[in-house]
Each structure stands twice: as C-alpha cells, then as structure tokens.
Amino acid sequence: MNLPGPPSETPAPGGAGTAIRRHKSAAYVAIVTVGMVVGAGIFKSPALVASNAGSEAAVYILWTIGGLISLAGALCYSELATAFAHPGGDYHFLERAFGRRFAFLFAWARLAVINTGAIALLGFVIGDYMNRVLDLGPLGPAIYAFTSVLIATALKLRREGEASDSAMVALEMLGLLTLAAAAVWLEVRAIAPADPGEGAAPTLGGLGYGLVFVLLAFGGWTESATLSAEVRDGERGMVRSLILAIAIITGLYLLTAWAMLRGLGLDGLAGSDAPAADLMDRAFGPQAGLVLAIGVVAAAFTSLNATIIVGARTTFAAAAAIPSLRWAGRWNERTRSPRNAILLQGVISLALVGLGAAYQGFQTLVDYTAPIYWMFLIASGFALIRLRYKFPDQPRPFRVPLYPVLPLVFTLTSGAMLVSAILYVGAGAWFGIAVLAVGAMLLVWLRPGRQAP
C-alpha cells in the first residue's frame, strides 16, 4: 500500500501534483558543477598526465583537448536539458530515448555503486588527509570518512543553500590558487624547477593514455543535468551554466598544470606521488603540508557535497515510477530537495564506508565501475540523436551546433574511454556487469512504471 507523504512533500516529477519550482540560478548550477568536477583528484592527476605526455607542450595540449571535448559534451547536454528538463537528468533522457527498463538500469548503477561509491571514496580522501592533521590511529581515516559523509548528508537533509555551497566551492578554488601562488613565489625567487628533464617525443599511445586521465579529471559535469528542472531560466540557464563551468574548470586545470610544471619540472612532476605536496614543500617548506592537507579536505568535501546534491535526484526520479519505492520519489517543498532520496543515498554511502573500512582495496572496488559509467555516457550521446528523430516537434530552446558532428565526437570519445577503462581494470569490468545483472533482476520484481511526458 502506498501512503501519502506529508503535506510539504509532493509526488514524482512529471505528475500533475509536482511542486518543483525553478528557483536555482544558472550561476549556482555552474558552482555545483565546478564543485563536483574539481575534486581531490586534481592534486594527483597532473602527475599521471605528465608521465605519459612526453613534453610540457603536450601536457598543456592534453588539458586543452580535455576542455574542448567536455565543452562539446556540455553543448549536447544543454540541448537535452532544455528540451527535456527533469530532475532525473540522464535517467529521463535515457527513458525517453530507450525506454524505462534501460533507464532503470542506469538509475540502479548510480545508486548501487557509482554515486554512492564516489561519496564513500571522497569520504576516505578526507579521512586520509584529516588523519595527518589529527592522527586518530589506524581507524582514523574510516572514522573521518564516516563522519564527513554523515555530516554532509545531514546538511543536505536540512536544506540546500546556495550561499553555503558557493562558499565551499570558493574554498576549493582557493586551494588550487594556492598552488599557483607557490609557483609564482618560486618564479619571483628565481628557483629553478626541481627536475626539468629533457622530455621525449610524444607517442600516440602515450598521448591517448594521458588523455584518459585528463577526461577522468573532467568527469562529473554531466550530472548537473539533474538540476535542469530547477534552474530559473529554462531556455538558456543550463547552457550558460555548463559553458561557464567548463571554462572555469579548464582554466583551473591549466593553471594547476603550469604551477606543478614550474615548481617540479616535467620529470619531477611525472615521478611525484604527491605533486601538490611536493610543490608546496619546495615553495614554503615542510610546514606547508598542513595547509595543503586542509586544502585537499576542502576540495574533497566540496565534491562530496555536490555529488550528494545531484546523485539523489536520479534516485528520486527513478523511485517515483516504482510503486514500492515511491516514498523515495517524493519532493520535499520545505527543503526544496528530494529529501527521502538523499537519506537513502546516505545510508548506502555509509554502508560502503563500512565496507571500505573492513576490506582493503576499496579504491579498486570503485574503479571497477568505470566501464559502466562510460557505457551510459555513450548511451546519453546517442539519446540526443535518437530524440531528434523520435520527437521532432519537441520545443528545443537550444540546439547543439554542428549537429551531428559534436554529438558523434562526444559519443566516440566516450567509447574510447570505455575501451580504455575495460583495458585498464581488466576483470574488474565483470563486476560492473554483475551490478547490472542484479539491477535486471530487480527490474522484474519492481516493475517500474513509465514517466509522464
């Protein structure tokens, strides 16, 4: 039996009683996108890119290409998000293009592993660095991870605040600007890079593998589509926010790459396990490690916060079509968020933190989901083309330029990433297939209904 929610809650999106209002600014959507993408990984990925690029020029070219590919994808998502605005984001696009069963599998993958795994992993990033600031012993990282996920979820259960979210992203950006300041300080003092190296002629394989890490660093901006039904300007808000976010992210990444190359040199950066820490140590001394740890924690918590915001909206949209899960598909007007879906997502994330604390290799467990992530991104790219044919009369306030070239570039690039992910994790791809298999079995039992147009 389905029980009605409290008066402040409303049923699923698309229904007659929906109370989702367009109350978020385009700037806020851009801020959430930046906060979600620019996570703690940027403190590590430049070293992996440098080790494969072969030259400093190639490093900058790869980061620029990553920005351009992401921009092409953002333009594709802008058309989808304005024509089919919905808090489910990709879930809704895939449902309209390929049917409710395929969309449910996507929502299941997001809830079971991808988003909740990312939340738990970010909790452990916070835990590892916080344990350097205040050592709680061997269980310290797990304690900090559990606490950070619990606090971030609790904050989102109360209310989503543009001011607080913006402040966290500003703190995250300040952390990256600190690295740039360290490089400028080395320049002012005329201190040469630690290990410039001679470099080597870039190879096609090296550049391709370097691009894998670049695009992984750019990953996450697609999830801002879950805010498409809430942005104030339904016609141009998502376009502006996505373009602005990609521009800011690309600029920050290029600035970070320059700072690390200036302080460490190509070979020094390529051989560093913690390039940000090495740069800060070279510029300001060992005492700068504490400042860096706090900066990484701020970056990780910001990404954690943003992932909670967008991840719950896919669960909310999918649950609304399943009678036995409709309690998770209710919108809370008081908090202006899918409160029940946030709660469900938080419980699963905390369970994954416990799994990570009990077993080593939780990082690998999350990495195993990469093939599934790219598979559904390919599907979203094809969804744009399919929806053009399936709903030719659908109002499209924004149309992706150079159609179908840009959608095909985005889809083929995602396909290359899928191949790279499968080759990289090897047998780990079977874990993702097993997750989808479980979702397929649940699909038979839950019998999701169709979303309203």
N, C-alpha and C positions, 0 to 999 in steps of 0.2 A: 504494500500500500504506500502511495506517495503522500507524504504530509506536506502541507503548505509551509513555506518559510515564514519568518516573522515579517511584520508589515514593512520593515525597512529593506527587505530583500525582494528581488524580482526574478522571474524565471529566465530561461535561457535567452541568448541573443537571437534576434530574428523573430521572436514571438511577438504577439500583439501587445503583451504587457511589459515589454522591455523598457527599462528606465535608464539605460546607459546614455549619458549625455556627453556632448563634445565640450569638454572642459579643460583639456590639456593643450598648452601652447605648442607650436612647432619647435620652439627653442627647447622646451622640456623634453620632447621626443628625441631631439638631437643630443641632449645631455645624457639621457638614459642610454642611447646608442653608444656614445663615446665611453660612458662608464662601463658598459658591458663588454666592449671590444678591447679597450686598453686596460687589460688586466695585468696580473703579475708576470705573465709570460713574456712581456716585452723586456723584462730585466734579464731574460735568458736567450730569447730567440735571435738577437743580433749576432751572437757568437756562432750559432749554427748556420746562419746565412753567410757569414764571413768565411767560415771554414769550407764552404762549397763554391763561393763566388769566384775566387781566383784573383781578384783585384778590387781595389777600393771603388773604382768607377763602376764595376759590375754590382757591387753592393748597393750603390745608390740607384742603379738602373732597376735592380730587382724590386726594391721597395717602391719605386715609382710605378713599375708594372703592376705590382700588387694593388696599389691605389687605383690605377686605371681599370683593372679587372673588377675591383669592388664597386667602382663608380658605374660600370656597365650593368652589374647586377642590381645596384641601387635604382637605376633608371627602370629596369624591368619590374622590380618590386613596387616602384612608385605607381606604375600603371595598374598592377594587381590591387594595390592597397587603396587606390582612389576609386577604381571601378567596382571592387568587391570588398569594401570596408567591413571589417569584422574583427572582434576581439580574439578570434581563433587564429588570425594570421594565416600562415601556411596551411593550417588544418582546413580552413574554409576554402582556400584556393584549390587545394587538392580534392576536397569533397565535391566542389562544383565541376571540376575537370574530370575526375576519375572515379567518383562515387564514394559513398560513405564508408565502405569497408576499407578501402585504401587509406582514406583519411584517418580512420580509427587506428590503423596500424601505426601511422605517423604519430598520433597523439599518445599511443601506448609507448612507443620508443622514447618519446620526450619525457613522459612521466616515469617510466621504469628505470631508465638509465641515463639518457643524455643530459637533461637539465638537472635532475636531482644529483646525478654523479658529478656534474660540474660544480654544483653548490657545495657538495661534500668535499670535493677536491680543493676548492678555494678555501674552505674552512681549514684544511690541512696546511695550505700555504701560509695562512695567517698563523696557525699553530706553530709551524716550524720557525718562523721569524720571531713570534712573540716569546717563544721559549728561549731565544737568545737574549731578549730584553730582560725577562724574568724567568729564570730556569725553574721549572716545576718537576724536573726529573724525566725519566723515560716516558711517562704517560702525559707529559706536559703538552706536546703537540695535539694529542687527541682531546685533552681537556679544553684547550683553547679552541680547537675546531668545533667541538660540540657547543661550547658557549657562544661562539660567534654566529653559528647557524641559528641557534636558539634565539639570540638577541635580534638578529636581522629579520627573522621570521616574525617575531613578536612585534617589532616596529611596523612591519607591513600589515599585520593584522589590525593594528590600531587605525592607521590612515597613511595614505601615500601623500607625502608632502613635497611639492616642487622645490621649496626652499632648502629643505634638508638634503634632498637628492642632489641638487645643484651644488651645494656646499661640499659634498663628498667627492663629486667629480672634479671640482676646483682643487681640492686637496690632492687628488690623484695626478692631475696635470702639473701641480706644483712639484710633485716628486720627480717627474720627468724633466721639468725645467731645472731642477737642482742638478741633474746630471749635466745639462748644458752649461750651467754655471761653473761646474767643476772643470769642464773642457775650456771654457773661456779663461778661467783662472790659470790653467796651465799655459794657455797661449800668452797671457799677459806676462807670466814669469818666464816665458821662452823655454819651457821644459819640453824636450822632445818626446815623441811617443815612446812607450816602453819597448816595443818590438815591432818596428815598421815592416820588416821583412821585404823580400823582393817580389813577392806575389808570383803568379803563374798565369799562363794563357788560359782564360776561361774555357771550359769544355761544355758541350751541350748537356751532358749528363749532370755535371756539377751545377750548372745554372738551373736546370729543371728541378734538381733536388733542393736547391736553395729556395726556389720559388714555392716549394711545398711548405717550408717553414714560414715564408712570408705570408702566404694565404692563410695558414693556420693562425698567425698572429692577427690577421684581419677578420677572422671568423667571429660570428655572433651578431653582426649588424642586421641580418635578415629577420631576427626576432622582434625588431621594432615594429614589424607589420602588425603585431598583436595590439598595438595602440592606435591602429588606423581608424577605429570606430570612436575614438575619444578625442582625437585632435580637433581643434576648433575649426580650422579651415579644411573642410572635407575635400575641396578641389585641389588645393596646392600645398596644404600643410605638410603632407608626407613627403612630397617632392623636395620641398625646401629643407626639411629636417634631415632627410637622408643625404642629400648633397652636402649640406653643411657638416654633418657628422663625418662623412668620408673625407672631406677636405681637412678637417681638424685632425683626424686620425692619421692621415697620410703625412701631414706636416709634422706631427709629434714623432712619428716613426723615423722620418728622415732626419729630424733634429737629434733624436736619440742615437741613430746610427753614426751621424757626424761626431757627436760627443764621444762615443766609445772609440771610434777610429782615431780621433785626435788624441785621446789620452793613452790608448793602448797600442795603436798601430794595427795593421791588418793581421799579422801573425799573432800578436799579443791578444787581440780580440778573439781570433779563431781558436786559440788554445786556452781560453779562460773558462772556468766552470761557473764563475760568478762575476761576469764582466762589470756589472754596476758596482758591486762592492770593490772590485779592483780599481775602478776609476775613482771612486770616492776616496779610497785609501791613498792613491797616488796624488790626488789633489790636496786633500785635507788631513791625511794621516789616519791611523787606525781608529781614532775616536769617532770618525765619521761613520763607522759601521752601525752605531746605534741609530743615527739619523736615517741611514739607508733602511734599516730594519723597519722603522716606523713608516717610512715611505712605501715600502713594499706592502706592509699591512694595510695601509690606507688604500692602495691600489686594489688589493685583493678584496677588501671589504666592499669597495665601491662596485666591483664586478659582481660580487655576491649579491649585493642589494639589487642591482639591475637585473640579474638573472632570475631572482625571485619574482620581480615585477612581471616580466614577460612570460616566464615559464608557466606560471599559474593560469594565465589567460588561455593557453591552449587546452589545458586540463578542463577549465571552466566551459569552453566551447564544446569539447567532446562529451563531457559528462552530461551536458544539457540534453543530448539526444538519446541518452540511455536511461530508461525509467528507474532502474535500480541504483543509479548513480546521480540522479537529478539533484540531490542535495548539494553536490559539488558544483552544479551548474547554475547556482543562484548568485545574482549580483547584489552586493550589499550597498545600498544607497548611502548609508551613513559614512562608510569608509571609502566609498566610490571605488570599490575594488572587488574582485571575486574572492571574498574572504574565506569561504569554505575550501576553495581550490588551493589557496595559499596555505591553509592549515594542512591539507592532505599532502601537498608537496613538501612541506616542512617535516612532517612525520617520516616520510620516505627518505628524505635527505639525512635526517638524524640517524635513521637505521643504517644508511650507507656509511655514515661517520663511524658508527659502531663496527661495521664490517671492516673498514679501513684500520681501525684500532686493533682488531683481533687478528688480522692477517696482513702480512707484508705484501707489497705489490699492488696496492690499491690504485697507484698511478697507472699501472698496466691494465687493470680492470677497466678504468675509464677510457684509456686509449683504444681499447678494443671496440669501442662504439663508433670510432671514426668512420669506418666504411658505411655504417647506417646513416650517419649524418650527411655524408656526401651523396648517398643514393637518393635521399629525399630532396636534397637541394637540386639535383638533376631533374627530379620529377616536378619541382616548382618551376624550373625554367621551361620545361615542356608544357606546363599548365598554362603559361601565358599564351603560347601559340595555340593550344587546343581551345582555350576560352575565346580567342578571337573568332574561331570558326563556329564554336558551339553557341555563343551568344553574340552574334554580330551587331545586334541592335542595342546592346548594353551601353548606357552612357559611360564614356571614358573621358573624364576631365583632363587626363594626361595620357598621352600615347608615347611609348618609348620611341626615340628617334632611331633612324637607320634600321627599322624593322624589316626583315627578321635577323639582320646581321648581329646586332647586340645580344638578343636572346640566345642565338646559336653560339656566340663566343662565350657567353656566361655558362651555358649548358655544357659545352665541350670542355671548358676549363674545369668545371666541377667533375666531369667524367675523368679527366686526367688526375684530379685529386683522389677520386675513388680508386683508381688503379694504383696510385702511389700508396694510398692508405692500406690497401689489401696486401701489396708487396711488403710494406713496412711492418705490419703486425703479423703477417703470415696466418698461422692457425687462429689468431685472435678474431679473424673475420667470422669464424664459425660461431663465436659467442654472440655476435650481433644477429646472426641468422636464428640462433636458438631463442633470443629475445623476441624476435618477430614471430617465431613459431608459437611461443606462449601467447602472444597477443592474438594470433589467429584462432587459437583455441578459445580464448576469452570472447572473441568476436561471435562465435557460435552460441555461446551461453548468454551473453549480454544483449544481443540483438539490438544494436543501435538504430535509432530512427533517423529519418532524413532531416537535415536542417532546412528551415524555411528559406526561400529565396531572399 
